[in-house]
Each structure stands twice: as C-alpha cells, then as structure tokens.
C-alpha cells in the first residue's frame, strides 16, 4: 500500500509540473484517450479501476454509461477502495469534495454535467477524463474547457482515403517526461510494422495528419514501444 501511494504522489507531481503548476497550487487536469477496448463495457471498467488504484483518495468516479458503472461496482463490491461510484443520472449527489475526480466515458451530450461536476469540487481536486467523447474534436463551446486539460495518453486509430489509396495508422501521445512529450502519427506497413510519419508539440489537425501519412515518413518506430509510457505511469 505504501508503494502505491508513493507512486501516485510521484505521478501527480510530474503531471502538475507538466502543467506548470506547483503541487500546492491546484489539482491536475488530465485526459486519457484509450481507444483500445473502448467499445467493451468490462474493459472500460477495468481501465477505470486501474486508474482508481493509483489516484489520491478519497476519489469519486462518474460514469457516462450505466453498464460500465455496474461492472466497476461489482468488481469492488465489499472492498474498502475509498471510492464513490456514480452515474450522471445521480446529479443530486455530489458525494462531497474529493482528492480525485475520475470521469469515465462521458458522452458529448453530458458535457454540461461534466462541467458542473468539476465545478462542484475543490480547486485542489485532481480531475481525470477517461475516454470523454468530446476531447479529440471538441465543439466550439467546449474548446476552452478541453484545452485546460493535458492529454497525457492518447491512441486513436485512423484511416485516410486518398487518390493514392488508403492509409491506416494511429495518432499517439504518451507522457514520459516533458522534453519528449509529442503528438505522433504512425502508419502501418504491410499489416505488420509501424512507421513513424510525423510529430508535433500540439495536437495535429486533419490536414497535418494526412500530409504526414502521404509524406516520406520519419523512419521505423514501433508503436508498442511508446505504449510502455502509460503502463509505467499508472502501474499497469
């Protein structure tokens, strides 16, 4: 238990430093976009519980989908997890201020409730958005809010149809340390190997992604190697 608390504290301090904050100045605002397994309620519940284990307690977890909440609730039933699990239907129960607020799988239509839930917490509450529908391409009304979060891990598959044929790949970002924290695109070749095609400090737009996929590329770089970053951060 002591080791888990120590790792959690180190991770949060690193993320606060990344956002230019001191640990005492306010809670971290981070987002995670995990497309792998996102269509399976049980897998998403397992992702949420993995994060729960390393985030500061007490923690409140808000679910956009009741099925995901049910899976998570059954998994921790009878344990002393220090977590309060709610869905967005439970709008009358804020559950008190928490050290951490984890919001799982919020739909675009639930955006106002997400904002209200965050505003009901202390400024020092750490907030984590896991697979929020509105973070990859936020609507104009949500753009400023979304940009207040640091995306510390993202893997989103992509397929581009063009004159020169279709290209399949992924947009990827993982926090390792601030100096090497980039958005990257990868293209899959022959259904086997991944080739790095571009990197940016800010999230690339559609044209930048397309240009990188049809460009000369930037050499081989297996995406599986980069994915180790999030496993190290969250102890998975």
N, C-alpha and C positions, 0 to 999 in steps of 0.2 A: 504493500500500500504506500509506504513511504517513497519508493522509487517512482510510482505512478504520479504522485503529487509533485515530485521534483521535476519529472519530465514535462508535466503540464505547465508548471511555472516557467520553465525554460522556453517552451514553445511560445507561450503568450508574450513573454518579454521580447522574443525575437520578432514576433508579428507586430507588437507595439512599436518596436524600433523601426521596422519597415515602414510603418505609417507615420514616422516622425514624431512619435509620442513617447512620453516617459510613463512608466508603469502606474504612477500616481495621478496622471493627467486625465485618464478616462479609459473606458473599455475599448477593446479591439473591435473592429467591424470587418469581418472577413467573409468571403463567399467561396463555395466549392461547387464545381460543376462536374459531376461524375455521371457520364452518360452510360458507362458500362453497368448493366444491371438495373438501370433506372426504370425499366418497364415492369419489373417484378417487385411486388409489394414486400415480399420477405427480404429480398436483397437490400432494398432501400432501408427497411427497418434495421437490418444488421449494420448498415453504414452508420445510421443514426446512433445506434448503441455503442459502436466502436468510438465514435466521437465523444459520446457522453462520458466514457470511461476516463478520458484524459482532459476534459474541460473542468475548470474550477466549479466546486459545489458550494451552495445548492444550485441546481440547474432546472430550468423549465424547458420542456420540449413541446413545440407546437407543430402539429401535423396538418398539412393541406388535404390529405387523403385519410379517411377513417380506416381503410383496410391496413394501411401501413401502421397507423397508431395501434390497431388491435394486435398485430403481430409483435410490435415492440412491447406492448403491455404484458402480453402472455410470456414473453421471454424474461422479463424482470419480475414477474409476479412472485411475491413472497420474499424478495431480496431487499436489502437496505441500500438502494442505489443513490439516495439523495436527490432523486429526480421527480418532477411533477410532469405527467404526460397529459396533454390536452389537444383537442382539435379546434379548428377555428369556429366550430359551432358553439363552443363553450366561451362565448365572448363576455359573459358576465363574471368570469372567474379569472382574474389576473394572477392568482396564486402568489401574490406578494412579490417584492423585489428579489431578484436572484443574482448570484455571481455571474451566471451564464444563461443566455437565452439561445436555444438552438431551434431554428425554424426549418422544417423539413418539407420539401416538395410543395411549396406554396404556388398556387395557380395565379395566372395574371389577374383574374377576377377578384382574388383575395388580397391584392396589393394594398388597398386601404386598411384592411385589418392587420396586415404585416406592419405598416407604419404605426398604427395605433398601439399594437403590442409592444413595439420597441420604445415608443414614447412613454409608455406606462412604467418603464423600468428606470433604474438609476443611470446617470451618465457613465458610471463606472462599470456597468454590466457589459460583459463580453457578449457580442452578438455574432452568431454564425448562421449564414444562409446556406442550406444544403439543397442543391437542385431546384432553386427557385426558377419558375418558368420565365420570369421577366429579366433575369440578369444577362443572358447572352446578347439579346437585342431589345433593350428597354424602350418602351414608348416614350414620347417626348415628355409626358407628365411625370415619368418615373426616372428620367435620366440622371438628374442631380442626386437623387436618393441612391441610386445604384452605384454611381461613381464615388459615393462616400465609403463604399466597401472595397477592400483589396481582395481581388481574386487570387487566392493562394494555390489553388489547384483547379485545372480545367482540362478535360479531354472531351472534345466534341468531334464526332465523325463528320466527314464532308464528302460530297461527290459533285463534281463540276462537269457539266455537259458543254462541250465547245466544238468548234469547227474541226479541231484536230483530234477529236474523240473525247471520251470521258476519262476523268481522273478521280481516283479515290484516295482519301488520306484522312488527316486529322489535324485539328488545331489543338495545341498542347501548351500548358503552362504549369510549372510546379515550383513551389518555394524551396530553395535550398539555402541560399544566402543572397542578400540584396544585390551584390555586384553582378551576379549571373542570373538575374531574375528576368527572363524574357518570355514573350509570346513566340511560339514557334509553329511552323507548319511542316508536316511530313507527308510524303506521297508514298504509296505502296507500289512496289515494282514487282511484276510477275506473281502477285499474290503472296509473296514471301518476305522480301526485305523492305525496310523502311528507309527512305532517303529524305534528309533534311532539305527543305527548299527555301526557307526564309525565317527571319527572326526580327522582332520589333520590341521596343520598350513599352509601347501602348498596344492595346488590342487591335489587330489589323481589321480593316474594313473588307467588304466583299471584293473590291477591285484589287486590293493588295494581295489577297489570298489567291485570286485567280491568276494574277501576274506571276506569283511565286510558283504556282503549280505548273504553269506552262513555260517557266523560265529554265535556266540551265541547272538549277539546283545548287546545293551547297555541300555536297558530299554525304556519305552514309553516316547515319547516326541512329541506332535502334531506339525506337520509342520506349521499349521495355526498360532500357537503362535509365531514362529520365523519370519513369514512373516510380522509381525507388524513393524519390524525394518525399512524396506524400506518405509512403509507408513508414519512413523514418520519423516524420513529424508526428503522426498520430498513432504510432506504435502498432501498426497493423502488419 
